[in-house]
Amino acid sequence: MLTLDQLIARNARKFTDSAAVIDYDPRFGRQQHSWQQLHEQSNQLADFLKQRYSLQKGDRVGLFLPNGYAFVLAYFAIQKLGGIAVPINVKLTAPELSYILDNSGAKVVLTGKLTEAAVIKLIGEPSGGEAACDDYQALWLDNYNELLDPYSIAPPNHIDDQLAPCTLLYTSGTTGRPKGVLFNHQRLLAVATMMAVEMEMKPASRLLELMPFTHSAPLNLFLLAGTLVGASHVVAPTFTPDLLLDLAEQEGTTHFFGAPVAYLLAAQQPDIAKRDLSKMTHWVYGGAPLSSAQVQAVRKAFNTNALYCVYGLTEAGPTGTLLMPEEHDDKAGSVGKRAALHTEIRLVNEDGEDPGVDTPGEIEIGGDGCMLEYWQNPGATNDIRTADGWLKTGDIAVRDADGFYWIVDRKKDIIISGGVNIYPREVETVLLEHPKVADTAVIGVPNDQWGESVKAFVVLKDPQAGSGNELAKQLRDFLAEQLADYKLPRQFEVIKELPRNANGKVLKHELS
């Protein structure tokens, strides 16, 4: 049965000298690596890890690395040992890193110069590319050519098992401690197949990957899907709007995945109209919908109609629904109506029944790409699963008469004011239509009389566009034309930018 590491061996045979990874590391410039190189060097790294750290099947290995050839090399080397890769957000602090290493029981963490700060605080300065303390071991992968040269290019000898756990992804922790989401080869191959089919990936495709591989969508939907078909990966350790446009143009990339904010920032670049982005056939976004106005702005700026929205959650692979390019004309802001390949979706009310048209319910997802479990957390695993094995997303949505799903809000984010439910996303959607507002987040704040009241944080397109009571009145009057009075924010606060995690999600717990 096919496993993730076998994808590399197969691609080395089929696409030997073709580009597997085109790495834009700022220290070394553009470096291209073939499938044969990736196959042989991942075998060598697997041999090194086995000899140096006695790694074996089921052992966890932390990946505290940015996007780059070293990450790809390490991820597949771990698979070739039958180990479990633990990608870790490189923006985490030392205590946050320590929590994940402890929780996962990682035997070693792999890092490099670009992301070493938290590792050094936790483990100490490296000597000869390694560091160790009483609790942890770390390996620096900057000089992988020199490190791996003495080791065998032959594949490690282990029994391939599609049902064996292979990847442990930690949730972003926007509402509490991150939870480890465990997958095996079979489930991730189902996710990769879904994306490759739905987004028409082929060996000639060139995937631009600037969103961090430490998150499920960039890793499973792009790195694994592209590898499945033998596409080329164009990668860089950071995202900037200029870099997105530069690499798309220079490399003639065909597919890109990013959070909506990545598109909105790039759309504001003054020279975007001069860029040749004609090779891009799939501009994919997820993590949040784009509003109708935002879709129009992005389409115009990028000169494209090839926008695809994907909706899902880490625990589901991520798999869920799709909003296709032609559906954006009338349904921008929704997450689509059709569940993706290998996936089913349904809406249920508190009684477990279909709520019907335009009535809120919770989205549940079922399918071949769903997680095995939360790592060492059976209580949370039971809480997220339904009796028949579907996953509760925590997303409250309505389904319109045409069958399209519209996310109303996160279940945990609902504001209850005077016993009435208020959905922050509904307020945010309208606020984003105001000509002065560039970004916004709405939360509930304690209120002695009503329990909670509504507060809106706004980022202005022009910081000098207004403030104080006058701006608040303008925004309230604008909202009052479309929303009932009880939904209107009682407080407005102008801030420079919203706090977001590496995947672009707003960290509402940091707002108050």
Secondary structure as GFF3:
##gff-version 3
##sequence-region A 1 512
A	DSSP	alpha_helix	4	14	.	.	.	ID=ss1
A	DSSP	beta_strand	19	25	.	.	.	ID=ss2
A	DSSP	beta_strand	29	34	.	.	.	ID=ss3
A	DSSP	alpha_helix	35	53	.	.	.	ID=ss4
A	DSSP	beta_strand	60	63	.	.	.	ID=ss5
A	DSSP	alpha_helix	69	80	.	.	.	ID=ss6
A	DSSP	beta_strand	84	87	.	.	.	ID=ss7
A	DSSP	alpha_helix	94	104	.	.	.	ID=ss8
A	DSSP	beta_strand	108	111	.	.	.	ID=ss9
A	DSSP	three_ten_helix	113	115	.	.	.	ID=ss10
A	DSSP	alpha_helix	117	123	.	.	.	ID=ss11
A	DSSP	beta_strand	130	132	.	.	.	ID=ss12
A	DSSP	beta_strand	137	140	.	.	.	ID=ss13
A	DSSP	alpha_helix	144	148	.	.	.	ID=ss14
A	DSSP	beta_strand	165	170	.	.	.	ID=ss15
A	DSSP	beta_strand	180	184	.	.	.	ID=ss16
A	DSSP	alpha_helix	185	198	.	.	.	ID=ss17
A	DSSP	beta_strand	206	209	.	.	.	ID=ss18
A	DSSP	alpha_helix	216	216	.	.	.	ID=ss19
A	DSSP	pi_helix	217	224	.	.	.	ID=ss20
A	DSSP	alpha_helix	225	229	.	.	.	ID=ss21
A	DSSP	beta_strand	232	235	.	.	.	ID=ss22
A	DSSP	alpha_helix	241	251	.	.	.	ID=ss23
A	DSSP	beta_strand	255	258	.	.	.	ID=ss24
A	DSSP	alpha_helix	260	267	.	.	.	ID=ss25
A	DSSP	three_ten_helix	272	274	.	.	.	ID=ss26
A	DSSP	beta_strand	282	286	.	.	.	ID=ss27
A	DSSP	alpha_helix	292	302	.	.	.	ID=ss28
A	DSSP	beta_strand	307	312	.	.	.	ID=ss29
A	DSSP	three_ten_helix	314	316	.	.	.	ID=ss30
A	DSSP	beta_strand	320	323	.	.	.	ID=ss31
A	DSSP	three_ten_helix	325	327	.	.	.	ID=ss32
A	DSSP	alpha_helix	328	331	.	.	.	ID=ss33
A	DSSP	beta_strand	338	339	.	.	.	ID=ss34
A	DSSP	beta_strand	343	348	.	.	.	ID=ss35
A	DSSP	beta_strand	361	367	.	.	.	ID=ss36
A	DSSP	beta_strand	373	374	.	.	.	ID=ss37
A	DSSP	alpha_helix	378	384	.	.	.	ID=ss38
A	DSSP	beta_strand	391	399	.	.	.	ID=ss39
A	DSSP	beta_strand	405	410	.	.	.	ID=ss40
A	DSSP	three_ten_helix	411	413	.	.	.	ID=ss41
A	DSSP	beta_strand	415	417	.	.	.	ID=ss42
A	DSSP	beta_strand	420	422	.	.	.	ID=ss43
A	DSSP	alpha_helix	424	431	.	.	.	ID=ss44
A	DSSP	beta_strand	437	447	.	.	.	ID=ss45
A	DSSP	beta_strand	451	460	.	.	.	ID=ss46
A	DSSP	alpha_helix	468	480	.	.	.	ID=ss47
A	DSSP	three_ten_helix	485	487	.	.	.	ID=ss48
A	DSSP	beta_strand	491	494	.	.	.	ID=ss49
A	DSSP	three_ten_helix	508	510	.	.	.	ID=ss50
###
